[in-house]
Amino acid sequence: MLTSLYVGDPDASITDEQLFQTFSQVAHVASVRVCRDLATGRSISYGYVNYNNPRGAARALDLFNFTPLYNKPIHIMYSQRHPNFHKSGTANIFIKETKMFKRLKKAGKHTKMVEQFGSFDEEGLLFDDIFGEEEASFCG
């Protein structure tokens, strides 16, 4: 049962309390954490929200994924912390498809990324209406 969510790209100024208040609107939140640089204490632009119940996590994912939080769109996915998952070699990779990436792909020069990370399925591309045609996310 998945109850933990990874929250990517929140505004750098967001606090644990703000994340808690936002996600508590959906269901009871067990805990939250904005991840910070140990040396500076600054946000490193991701965090975790943990629910007691998988329905709350699913609802939050549906409701908040790609929505602006403090004027910056956040990206949410399930956080899978089971050790076997990490050993399996399976992962989600998010790539913002910028103009430069599009030019590299059109020229066939994005293959270095494929060599490093393995092939990916074009069906895994998730285009984000917030960014329009300029940027996209990949989930594979």
Disulfide bonds with the S-S distance in Angstrom:
none
